Amino acid sequence: MIRGIGCDLVEIERIRKAAGSKKFLEKCFSDSEIAAFDQTQSIAFLAGNFAVKEAVVKAAGRGFRGFWPREIEVKRNDLGAPYVMLSPKAIEALGISENQIVYISISNTKAMAMAMAVLCKA
């Protein structure tokens, strides 16, 4: 059963400008996300991950209250498919229980990155 759906659209240029700030990177992205960005140097990668974080909180019907965006970590499996890992603090703040799953999808053009999150009961 679907509990919530969230979608977010991000201008890649906006993230390019913000990524020049170490404070922005550390507030919004986990250490492993920053390391992956350092390897790829892809602003579209960062923008997509940022859009996921926004989409997840929208799917939960909450904002970033009581936790930072970096506590929603976007990872990729062996085939490159994205998935999220939520910190205990994010799980609590978002009201997500152990029997709920977040499915995500990311897409981008040259100028925009978009993400969709679906929160489901297992």
C-alpha positions in Angstrom: 0.0 0.0 0.0 1.3 3.5 -0.9 1.6 5.8 2.0 3.0 8.9 0.1 4.5 10.1 -3.1 7.0 13.0 -3.5 8.6 14.6 -6.5 11.2 17.3 -6.8 12.8 19.2 -9.6 16.2 21.0 -9.2 18.0 23.4 -11.5 21.5 21.9 -11.9 23.1 25.3 -12.2 21.7 26.2 -8.7 23.4 23.1 -7.3 26.6 24.0 -9.2 26.7 27.4 -7.4 25.8 26.0 -4.0 28.4 23.2 -4.3 31.2 25.7 -4.1 30.3 26.0 -0.4 31.8 23.3 1.9 29.1 24.1 4.4 26.3 23.3 1.8 28.0 20.0 0.9 28.4 18.9 4.5 24.9 19.9 5.5 23.2 18.2 2.5 25.3 15.2 1.6 26.8 12.3 3.5 30.5 11.6 3.4 30.1 8.8 0.9 28.0 11.0 -1.4 30.7 13.7 -1.3 33.3 11.1 -2.0 31.3 9.8 -5.0 30.9 13.4 -6.2 34.7 14.0 -5.8 35.3 10.9 -8.1 32.7 11.8 -10.7 32.8 15.6 -10.5 29.2 15.4 -11.8 27.0 18.2 -10.7 24.0 16.3 -12.2 24.8 13.5 -9.7 24.7 16.0 -6.8 21.5 17.6 -8.1 19.8 14.3 -8.5 20.7 13.2 -5.0 19.5 16.6 -3.6 16.2 16.1 -5.5 15.8 12.6 -3.9 16.1 14.1 -0.4 13.4 16.6 -1.1 11.2 14.0 -2.7 11.5 11.7 0.3 10.4 14.3 2.8 7.5 15.2 0.5 6.5 11.5 0.3 6.5 11.4 4.1 4.5 14.6 4.3 7.1 16.3 6.4 10.0 18.7 6.0 13.5 18.7 7.2 12.5 19.2 10.9 14.8 17.5 13.4 17.4 16.3 11.0 19.6 17.4 8.2 19.3 16.4 4.5 22.6 14.5 4.7 20.7 11.9 6.9 18.9 10.7 3.8 21.8 9.1 2.0 21.4 8.2 -1.7 23.3 5.1 -2.7 23.6 3.0 -5.9 23.4 -0.8 -6.3 25.8 -2.8 -8.5 23.7 -2.0 -11.5 23.6 1.8 -10.7 20.0 1.8 -9.5 19.5 4.4 -6.7 18.2 3.6 -3.3 18.1 5.5 0.1 19.5 4.8 3.5 17.9 6.7 6.2 19.6 7.5 9.5 17.7 6.6 12.7 17.1 10.4 13.3 15.6 10.7 9.8 13.4 7.7 10.3 12.1 9.1 13.6 11.6 12.6 12.3 9.8 11.4 9.1 7.6 9.0 11.0 8.7 6.0 8.9 8.3 2.6 10.5 10.4 -0.5 10.0 7.7 -2.0 7.7 7.9 0.8 5.2 10.0 1.0 2.1 11.0 4.1 0.1 11.4 3.6 -3.7 13.1 6.3 -5.7 13.9 7.2 -9.2 16.2 9.9 -10.6 16.3 11.5 -14.0 18.0 14.6 -15.5 18.4 16.7 -18.5 21.3 19.1 -19.2 19.6 21.8 -17.1 17.3 19.9 -14.6 17.4 17.0 -12.2 14.2 15.3 -11.1 13.5 12.7 -8.5 10.4 10.7 -7.4 10.0 8.9 -4.1 7.2 6.5 -3.2 6.8 5.5 0.4 5.1 2.1 0.8 4.1 -0.2 3.6 5.8 -3.6 3.1 
